[in-house]
């Protein structure tokens, strides 16, 4: 079985065997399955978060040196 098959099997089983709301599993893990509240939280976040294409991005670069000559110092913005 591949990881993909395992994930699909697990999802299928969970969908067919949903734990009851307020049941023993929720009480044991201390995490109520409040899907309506989670959906409302996501809706509020999406309403206030900028669209990905509008979000400002920092200047790109990374910390690894790519010297062009022996002993050359690292500087931001050079690839």
N, C-alpha and C positions, 0 to 999 in steps of 0.2 A: 504494500500500500504506500502510495506517495503521500507527502505532506498535504498536497492539495486534496487528495481523496480523503485523508483523515479529517481535514477541516470541514469538507462537505458533509461527511458522515456525522461529525459532531454537531454541526448546525442543524442538519435534518433531525437528529435525535432531540436536540434541545427544543426545536419548534414543535415536535410531536409530543414532547413531555414537559411542557412549561410548568414551572412550579407555581402553585396557587399563591395569589397575592395575600400577604399577611400570614402565610403558612410557616411551617417549621423551618424551611430553608432560609427564608427572610429573617426569621428570628435568630437563627444560628449565626448567620454571617453579619447580621446587624446592618444590612444594606437593603432597604425596601425598594422594590421594583416600582418606582413611581415614574412611569414612562411619560405620562402627561406633563409632569413637572419638568422632566428633562427636556422634552420637546419645547416647552415654553421657554426654558433657559436658552436653548439653542436658537430659537426664533429671536429672542431679545439680543443675543450676541450678534447674530447675522445682521440685524437691523442697525447695529451701531458700528460694527467692524467695517473698515474700508474694503472695497472689492480688491482682490489680489493684484489686479493691474493698476490700482490706484495707490497701493501701499508704497511708501518711500523705501528704497533699499539703500543700505550703507554702501560706501565706496568699496568695491570688491578688491580683494587681495588675500594673501595668506602669509603665514609666518615662515615658510621655508625659503631658503636662499636658492637662487639660481645664478650664481656668479658666472660672469663671462670671462673672467681672468683670475688667476690665483690670487688669493688675499682680498678680493673685492668685497666690500662691505654690503650687507643687506640693506635695501631701502624699499619702502612701501610702494605699491603700484607697478613694480617691475615683475615681469613674468619670466 
